[in-house]
Amino acid sequence: MSESTLRGNFLSFTGRAKILHMTWFAFFVTFLVWFSHAPLLAVIQETMGLTDDQIKTLLILNVALTIPARIITGMLVDVYGPRKTYSVMLVATAGLCFLFALSTTFEMLALSRFLMGFVGAGFVIGIRMISEWYPAKQLGLAEGLYKGMGNVGSAVAAVTLPTLALMFGGDDGWRYATAITGVIALIFAGVYYTNVTDTPAGSTYFKPNKSGGLEVTSKRDFYFCLLMNIPMFAAMAVLTWKVETLGLFSETASYITYGVLVGLYIFQASQLYKVNKEIFATPVDEVLQYNFKQVAILSIAYAVTFGTELSVVSMLPLFFKDVFLIPIALAGIFGACFAVVDVFSCPSGGYISDKFGRKGSLVLLLSGAALGFFAMAQINAQWPIALAVGTMMVSSFFLGSAAGCVFAVVPLIKRRLTGQIAGMVGAYGNIGAVLFLTVFSFVSPSVFFLTIAASIAVAAACAMFLDEPKSTMAEVMPDGTVQLIDVH
């Protein structure tokens, strides 16, 4: 099949292209609802009489649950399939959206935003769905399109919801605006459920042998997985500390939360052992093994790429305003350019990975992003503003392309565990955001950019140890026979 034919298939609305478009729109809707509050916070603060600290708390709570939610969602999608999981996620998204719109107290707002963090895990579901429908030679581009188009949801929320709130008018305008996004999610849940299938006709949907934890295939990988789980709980501890510093958590409540997090880690470790205890007695057949090192390297790469995206987008408008002394509205437009590039960069990274190899592409794109952020650290008032914006957009392109490259590899590790692997890698993206935003609260923007550049350079060095995917991966059919799946 020619490259022009392959490109044309992405533009159609039949077969696998239909699945791609339906699935990226499901992701788009979850992000639309998840970030629906952000552009309306000023109005919400005014109409409900909230303090600045309460607004900051809502922003933290909105992402607090996303880290564990991506792990849990990965398990659910591997067991129940993306069709059912995404449909239920959209229904839950609508319900939480309505809860937020109907909130009459800060406590209700806080609870709905905390639970809304689960919506941020919807991204994981589509990674498995797309991998079931697209061959390896097109997978990077398909996953990149899915990620890039879905991410637009947050930008659309920022552009449209303030206008909708003004159209409805009055103190309740923001409620109607956010509720509309919930209605869209509820309607699309039905549309998605009735229009997609988990696999093409005749294909097998491989499920994990056991649920409750990620299956690994060696004793070394078991201990490696335990180690890689620690930063997830550490990031949630940092969020707890942030809430305490805002004065909305007592010291006692924080210590209780830290204790709960330690308890949850111990519980997760016991579940991981329960799922994998056989490997301590009987080695896994070599043909069925996978290397957890792949998951760890991709997690680190996504921590520095998506983590940087989330943290930098939130600070760029004020950075441009303070450095170049321009109106905040213009600074906001320049800052938004960083996020807009993602629409093109994610598919580009996936395509580069498909075309030129997984490992080399990731190393190259991460290296470019590291250099880009080193250049951004040099920006000052003497720079022409056009050069500063151009440098930022080039950095964003390399960053988004590297993120797209990460998810071009994730589905090629172990088919039946794709959801859980995507969940861990996706969770590390949020871990990166928590850590970078914490660093930013202590340092200047130039040091912040240098910290990001150094972190990305470390990830690029780690990516050099990534193994290029083999020509096939093996899965066991329901009848016990082994099927080889082409991943080249």
C-alpha distance (Angstrom), angle and dihedral (degrees) to the residues before:
residue distance angle dihedral
M1 . . .
S2 3.84 . .
E3 3.81 123.5 .
S4 3.81 90.9 -115.4
T5 3.80 89.7 55.1
L6 3.80 90.7 49.6
R7 3.81 90.9 51.1
G8 3.79 90.5 47.9
N9 3.79 90.8 53.5
F10 3.80 89.8 60.7
L11 3.80 90.0 57.2
S12 3.81 96.0 52.0
F13 3.80 126.6 85.7
T14 3.78 99.9 -137.8
G15 3.79 134.7 88.5
R16 3.78 116.3 -8.3
A17 3.82 92.5 -8.8
K18 3.81 89.0 61.8
I19 3.82 89.4 53.4
L20 3.82 90.1 49.7
H21 3.82 93.8 50.5
M22 3.80 94.1 44.1
T23 3.80 90.7 49.0
W24 3.80 98.7 46.6
F25 3.79 88.3 49.8
A26 3.83 89.8 52.7
F27 3.82 87.6 53.2
F28 3.81 89.6 45.8
V29 3.82 90.9 53.9
T30 3.81 93.5 50.1
F31 3.82 90.7 51.6
L32 3.81 90.9 44.9
V33 3.81 89.8 57.5
W34 3.81 96.0 36.7
F35 3.82 92.2 57.2
S36 3.80 97.2 32.1
H37 3.81 92.6 106.7
A38 3.82 97.6 53.2
P39 3.84 99.5 76.2
L40 3.81 90.5 43.0
L41 3.81 99.0 49.0
A42 3.82 94.2 103.9
V43 3.81 91.2 54.3
I44 3.81 92.5 43.3
Q45 3.81 90.2 50.4
E46 3.80 91.9 51.0
T47 3.82 98.0 44.9
M48 3.82 95.3 43.7
G49 3.81 98.0 36.1
L50 3.80 96.0 -122.8
T51 3.81 124.0 171.2
D52 3.81 123.8 -123.6
D53 3.82 89.6 -108.0
Q54 3.80 91.0 53.6
I55 3.81 90.4 52.4
K56 3.82 90.4 50.2
T57 3.80 88.7 49.9
L58 3.82 91.5 53.8
L59 3.81 89.6 53.3
I60 3.81 91.7 51.3
L61 3.81 94.0 44.5
N62 3.81 90.3 51.5
V63 3.81 90.5 68.3
A64 3.82 101.3 27.3
L65 3.80 96.3 93.3
T66 3.80 97.1 40.3
I67 3.82 95.9 86.2
P68 3.84 97.0 59.3
A69 3.82 90.4 32.1
R70 3.81 91.9 63.1
I71 3.81 90.6 53.1
I72 3.81 92.6 48.4
T73 3.81 93.1 44.2
G74 3.81 90.4 50.9
M75 3.81 89.4 56.3
L76 3.81 92.4 47.2
V77 3.80 95.3 49.7
D78 3.81 92.3 49.7
V79 3.82 90.9 52.1
Y80 3.82 103.2 36.3
G81 3.81 102.3 25.1
P82 3.82 130.2 -114.5
R83 3.83 96.0 -88.5
K84 3.80 95.1 63.0
T85 3.81 95.1 33.2
Y86 3.82 95.5 51.8
S87 3.82 92.1 44.6
V88 3.81 92.0 52.0
M89 3.81 90.3 44.1
L90 3.82 90.4 54.8
V91 3.81 92.0 49.5
A92 3.82 90.2 49.6
T93 3.82 89.0 46.7
A94 3.80 90.1 55.7
G95 3.81 92.8 47.9
L96 3.80 93.3 50.9
C97 3.79 90.2 45.9
F98 3.81 90.8 54.6
L99 3.82 90.1 47.4
F100 3.80 89.5 54.8
A101 3.81 93.1 46.3
L102 3.82 91.4 50.9
S103 3.81 95.4 45.8
T104 3.80 114.6 128.3
T105 3.82 99.3 177.2
F106 3.78 136.6 44.7
E107 3.80 89.2 -113.9
M108 3.82 91.3 58.9
L109 3.79 90.8 46.8
A110 3.81 90.5 49.7
L111 3.80 93.8 48.3
S112 3.81 93.6 49.0
R113 3.82 93.0 47.4
F114 3.82 91.4 47.3
L115 3.82 91.6 51.8
M116 3.81 89.5 42.6
G117 3.79 87.5 68.1
F118 3.81 86.1 79.1
V119 3.81 88.7 64.9
G120 3.81 89.1 65.1
A121 3.80 87.7 68.8
G122 3.81 93.0 67.0
F123 3.80 88.9 93.3
V124 3.83 90.7 71.2
I125 3.82 93.2 60.3
G126 3.78 95.2 61.0
I127 3.81 93.5 51.0
R128 3.81 88.9 65.7
M129 3.82 93.4 42.1
I130 3.81 94.2 52.1
S131 3.82 91.7 46.0
E132 3.81 90.2 56.2
W133 3.80 92.8 54.7
Y134 3.82 106.8 36.7
P135 3.82 128.2 66.3
A136 3.80 118.0 -122.7
K137 3.83 93.5 -104.0
Q138 3.82 90.4 61.4
L139 3.79 99.3 29.3
G140 3.81 98.6 95.8
L141 3.79 93.4 52.5
A142 3.82 92.3 44.5
E143 3.82 93.2 49.4
G144 3.80 90.0 44.9
L145 3.80 92.0 52.7
Y146 3.80 89.5 48.1
K147 3.80 92.9 51.6
G148 3.80 96.8 39.9
M149 3.82 96.4 47.9
G150 3.81 93.7 42.1
N151 3.80 92.7 52.7
V152 3.81 89.0 61.2
G153 3.81 87.9 76.4
S154 3.80 92.4 82.7
A155 3.82 91.8 49.5
V156 3.82 92.3 48.8
A157 3.81 89.1 51.3
A158 3.80 90.4 53.2
V159 3.82 92.5 50.3
T160 3.82 102.5 40.3
L161 3.81 109.5 30.6
P162 3.84 99.0 64.9
T163 3.81 88.0 51.9
L164 3.82 91.6 49.1
A165 3.80 90.5 48.8
L166 3.81 90.1 52.9
M167 3.81 91.5 48.1
F168 3.81 91.4 55.1
G169 3.81 89.8 41.0
G170 3.78 129.6 -173.7
D171 3.79 128.8 72.1
D172 3.80 91.5 -55.3
G173 3.81 97.0 52.6
W174 3.82 91.8 102.4
R175 3.80 90.1 52.0
Y176 3.80 93.3 56.1
A177 3.82 91.9 43.9
T178 3.81 93.7 53.6
A179 3.82 92.7 40.6
I180 3.82 89.8 57.7
T181 3.81 89.5 61.3
G182 3.81 87.7 53.3
V183 3.80 90.8 52.4
I184 3.82 89.6 52.1
A185 3.83 90.0 51.7
L186 3.80 92.3 49.0
I187 3.81 93.8 49.5
F188 3.78 93.7 45.2
A189 3.82 91.5 50.6
G190 3.82 87.7 66.7
V191 3.80 92.7 42.2
Y192 3.80 92.2 51.1
Y193 3.80 95.0 46.3
T194 3.80 93.3 52.0
N195 3.81 97.9 42.6
V196 3.82 107.9 45.7
T197 3.80 138.8 57.9
D198 3.80 127.2 -158.0
T199 3.81 94.0 -120.1
P200 3.80 139.6 9.4
A201 3.81 114.8 -88.8
G202 3.80 111.5 -72.6
S203 3.82 95.8 16.7
T204 3.80 123.3 120.6
Y205 3.81 121.3 -124.1
F206 3.79 103.6 -141.8
K207 3.82 115.3 -146.6
P208 3.82 130.3 -165.5
N209 3.78 116.6 -91.3
K210 3.81 89.5 -128.0
S211 3.80 135.5 13.4
G212 3.79 130.6 -141.5
G213 3.80 99.4 66.2
L214 3.79 143.8 19.5
E215 3.79 114.1 -76.0
V216 3.80 114.0 -127.8
T217 3.79 126.6 -173.9
S218 3.83 105.4 -141.6
K219 3.82 139.4 38.3
R220 3.81 90.5 -117.5
D221 3.80 90.8 54.6
F222 3.82 90.7 49.4
Y223 3.82 91.4 60.4
F224 3.82 90.8 40.7
C225 3.82 89.5 54.7
L226 3.81 91.4 49.7
L227 3.82 88.6 53.3
M228 3.82 93.2 48.3
N229 3.82 91.0 53.0
I230 3.81 93.3 60.9
P231 3.87 96.7 76.2
M232 3.83 90.3 56.6
F233 3.79 91.7 61.7
A234 3.81 91.7 38.5
A235 3.82 90.1 56.3
M236 3.82 90.8 51.6
A237 3.83 88.3 49.6
V238 3.82 88.7 54.0
L239 3.82 89.8 51.8
T240 3.81 89.2 50.8
W241 3.80 89.7 51.6
K242 3.82 89.9 50.1
V243 3.80 92.0 53.8
E244 3.81 89.7 48.6
T245 3.82 92.1 51.9
L246 3.81 88.1 55.0
G247 3.79 87.9 59.4
L248 3.80 94.6 -116.8
F249 3.80 95.4 107.9
S250 3.78 123.0 53.3
E251 3.80 119.8 -133.2
T252 3.80 89.3 -111.3
A253 3.82 92.1 52.1
S254 3.80 89.7 50.0
Y255 3.80 92.6 52.3
I256 3.80 89.8 48.8
T257 3.82 89.5 51.5
Y258 3.81 91.5 49.1
G259 3.80 88.6 51.5
V260 3.80 91.2 50.0
L261 3.82 90.2 50.7
V262 3.80 91.3 51.9
G263 3.80 89.1 48.6
L264 3.80 91.3 49.9
Y265 3.80 91.2 50.6
I266 3.80 90.6 52.1
F267 3.81 89.8 48.1
Q268 3.81 91.6 49.4
A269 3.81 90.2 48.8
S270 3.80 90.1 52.3
Q271 3.82 90.5 49.6
L272 3.79 90.2 49.5
Y273 3.80 89.7 52.5
K274 3.81 91.3 46.4
V275 3.80 90.8 55.0
N276 3.81 95.0 43.8
K277 3.83 105.7 32.2
E278 3.82 91.9 111.8
I279 3.82 91.6 68.1
F280 3.82 89.3 66.3
A281 3.81 89.7 61.1
T282 3.81 104.9 28.6
P283 3.84 124.4 29.0
V284 3.81 115.9 -128.6
D285 3.80 115.3 -110.4
E286 3.79 108.6 -94.2
V287 3.81 93.2 -123.8
L288 3.82 90.4 58.2
Q289 3.81 96.5 46.6
Y290 3.79 127.0 106.3
N291 3.79 128.9 -171.4
F292 3.83 114.8 -113.9
K293 3.80 86.9 -157.9
Q294 3.81 86.2 79.5
V295 3.81 91.3 58.0
A296 3.81 92.4 47.3
I297 3.82 94.6 50.5
L298 3.81 92.8 47.6
S299 3.82 90.2 47.7
I300 3.80 91.2 54.5
A301 3.82 90.7 46.3
Y302 3.81 91.8 51.1
A303 3.81 92.0 45.9
V304 3.80 90.4 60.5
T305 3.82 96.3 39.5
F306 3.81 107.1 41.2
G307 3.81 89.9 26.6
T308 3.80 89.1 57.0
E309 3.81 91.9 46.2
L310 3.81 92.9 54.7
S311 3.79 95.1 44.5
V312 3.81 99.2 41.7
V313 3.82 95.4 47.2
S314 3.80 89.8 59.2
M315 3.82 95.3 53.0
L316 3.82 105.2 33.9
P317 3.84 98.8 85.1
L318 3.82 92.5 55.9
F319 3.81 90.2 42.1
F320 3.82 92.2 57.1
K321 3.81 91.6 42.5
D322 3.81 93.6 51.9
V323 3.81 97.4 41.4
F324 3.81 100.0 42.5
L325 3.84 99.0 25.6
I326 3.82 93.6 -129.4
P327 3.85 129.1 148.6
I328 3.80 113.8 -78.4
A329 3.82 91.7 -121.2
L330 3.83 91.4 58.0
A331 3.80 90.7 43.3
G332 3.81 88.3 52.6
I333 3.81 90.9 54.5
F334 3.81 91.4 50.7
G335 3.79 90.5 47.8
A336 3.81 91.3 49.5
C337 3.81 89.5 57.3
F338 3.81 87.3 71.2
A339 3.82 91.3 61.6
V340 3.82 95.8 39.3
V341 3.82 91.0 60.3
D342 3.84 87.2 64.4
V343 3.82 90.0 74.6
F344 3.81 89.7 65.9
S345 3.79 101.8 27.1
C346 3.83 99.3 57.7
P347 3.84 94.7 54.4
S348 3.82 89.1 41.8
G349 3.79 91.3 54.6
G350 3.78 90.9 48.0
Y351 3.81 91.8 49.1
I352 3.82 92.2 47.8
S353 3.81 88.8 51.0
D354 3.83 91.7 49.9
K355 3.78 91.9 47.9
F356 3.80 105.5 38.9
G357 3.80 106.2 24.5
R358 3.80 134.9 -81.8
K359 3.80 103.2 -103.8
G360 3.80 101.2 41.4
S361 3.81 92.6 44.8
L362 3.80 92.7 52.3
V363 3.81 93.3 47.9
L364 3.81 92.0 48.0
L365 3.81 95.6 46.8
L366 3.81 93.5 46.1
S367 3.81 89.8 49.3
G368 3.80 90.1 51.8
A369 3.81 91.1 50.3
A370 3.83 91.3 49.8
L371 3.81 90.8 52.8
G372 3.80 90.2 45.9
F373 3.80 93.5 55.7
F374 3.79 91.3 44.8
A375 3.82 86.0 57.1
M376 3.83 91.3 47.1
A377 3.82 89.0 55.2
Q378 3.83 87.6 62.9
I379 3.84 94.5 56.0
N380 3.81 113.4 120.1
A381 3.81 139.1 153.9
Q382 3.83 91.6 -81.0
W383 3.80 91.5 64.7
P384 3.82 118.0 96.0
I385 3.80 103.7 -108.0
A386 3.82 90.8 -129.2
L387 3.82 89.6 58.4
A388 3.81 90.8 49.0
V389 3.82 92.5 51.0
G390 3.81 90.9 44.9
T391 3.81 91.8 51.2
M392 3.80 89.8 49.3
M393 3.82 92.6 50.8
V394 3.82 93.7 47.7
S395 3.82 89.1 50.1
S396 3.79 89.6 48.8
F397 3.81 91.2 50.7
F398 3.81 93.2 54.1
L399 3.80 90.6 43.7
G400 3.81 95.0 50.5
S401 3.80 92.1 42.4
A402 3.80 90.2 53.7
A403 3.82 89.7 50.1
G404 3.80 89.5 50.8
C405 3.80 89.1 48.9
V406 3.83 90.5 54.2
F407 3.79 92.6 58.7
A408 3.78 91.2 45.1
V409 3.83 85.7 68.3
V410 3.84 102.3 36.7
P411 3.85 96.0 77.5
L412 3.82 91.4 48.7
I413 3.83 96.2 65.1
K414 3.83 104.7 70.4
R415 3.80 120.5 -16.4
R416 3.81 99.6 -151.9
L417 3.84 90.7 49.2
T418 3.81 97.8 44.0
G419 3.81 93.9 113.0
Q420 3.79 93.9 50.8
I421 3.80 93.0 44.5
A422 3.81 90.2 48.8
G423 3.81 88.0 48.0
M424 3.80 93.1 55.3
V425 3.81 93.7 43.8
G426 3.82 90.8 46.0
A427 3.82 91.5 48.6
Y428 3.80 89.1 55.4
G429 3.80 88.4 57.9
N430 3.80 88.7 61.9
I431 3.81 91.2 43.1
G432 3.80 88.1 56.3
A433 3.80 91.1 51.0
V434 3.82 92.1 51.1
L435 3.80 92.1 49.6
F436 3.81 96.1 44.8
L437 3.81 93.2 47.0
T438 3.80 89.1 49.4
V439 3.81 90.1 52.3
F440 3.82 90.3 47.8
S441 3.82 90.7 56.4
F442 3.83 88.5 63.5
V443 3.82 106.1 36.8
S444 3.81 142.7 48.1
P445 3.83 120.6 -93.3
S446 3.82 92.4 -105.3
V447 3.83 92.0 53.5
F448 3.81 88.1 44.6
F449 3.82 91.1 55.5
L450 3.82 91.1 45.8
T451 3.81 89.7 51.5
I452 3.80 89.6 52.7
A453 3.83 91.4 47.2
A454 3.81 91.3 51.9
S455 3.81 92.0 46.5
I456 3.80 92.3 50.8
A457 3.82 90.1 47.9
V458 3.83 89.2 54.7
A459 3.82 89.4 50.0
A460 3.82 90.1 50.2
A461 3.81 89.2 53.1
C462 3.83 89.6 49.9
A463 3.81 90.2 49.4
M464 3.80 89.2 61.4
F465 3.80 86.7 71.4
L466 3.82 92.7 54.5
D467 3.80 113.9 117.4
E468 3.78 116.4 -128.5
P469 3.85 105.1 -118.0
K470 3.81 114.1 -96.8
S471 3.79 120.2 -115.8
T472 3.83 92.6 -99.5
M473 3.79 141.0 15.8
A474 3.80 122.2 -148.6
E475 3.81 127.0 -131.0
V476 3.79 130.0 174.6
M477 3.81 115.9 -117.6
P478 3.84 120.8 -137.6
D479 3.83 89.2 -102.1
G480 3.82 91.2 56.2
T481 3.80 98.0 -104.5
V482 3.81 120.2 127.7
Q483 3.80 118.8 -116.2
L484 3.80 121.1 -160.0
I485 3.83 113.4 -143.9
D486 3.81 118.0 -156.1
V487 3.82 111.3 -123.3
H488 3.79 99.6 169.0
